[in-house]
Amino acid sequence: MDAGFLSAVVLLLIVCDPFGNIPIFVSALHEVPRERRRAIILRECLIAFTVLVAFVFVGDPFLRLLGLSELSLQIGGGVVLMLVALRMVFPTPDGVFGQAPGGEPFIVPLAVPALAGPSALATVLLLVSRDPARLWLWVAAIAVVMAISAIVLAFSERIMRLLGERATLAFERLLGLVLAAIAVELILRGIKTFIAGL
């Protein structure tokens, strides 16, 4: 299997963070009838997939329109990932995204920003800017990540009961440390490229 594809899947999986989103989904779907929950999770994962795939195809023109270089995106993407990693390692008490009162959640907060948040969008733009010729590979990586997310989140209540809140939090912090290392690597690579170009 392609190493670039595997690394893209791992990076997107950490950024989309289905395990870290378990408490968010459980909380947001608490008032929704049990028989509707899996259908809503599938719908929200499909919406997140559509948003991320849209960024695969409009990402490059969007960057050109803003006059941004690949280097600035790489360093900026690294900074955003570092901020997300810090939030994962040091969670805030109000870490759960807000939800409109009443009814079942639609797009916000589950699809966007829980799954397809700013960090996921920045990661997709980063992947595309690194290798624009492999757009369908990035689409496939997003599809795999959303499929894994849908499976994890479909069993979110069981996972939370099985692992408990502490184990879920510990796992999220571990993923945060991995994401912090990836962010540092991106920033250092960007700085190295910038210095070499002087």
ABEGO torsion letter per residue (X at the ends): XBAAAAAAAAAAAAAAGAAAAAAAAAAAAAABBAAAAAAAAAAAAAAAAAAAAAAAAAAAAAAAAAGBBAAAAAAAAAAAAAAAAAAAABBBAAABBBBBBEEBBBGOAAAOAAABBAAAAAAAAAAAAABAAAAAAAAAAAAAAAAAAAAAAAAAAAAAAAAEAAAAAAAAAAAAAAAAAAAAAAAAAAAAAAAAAX
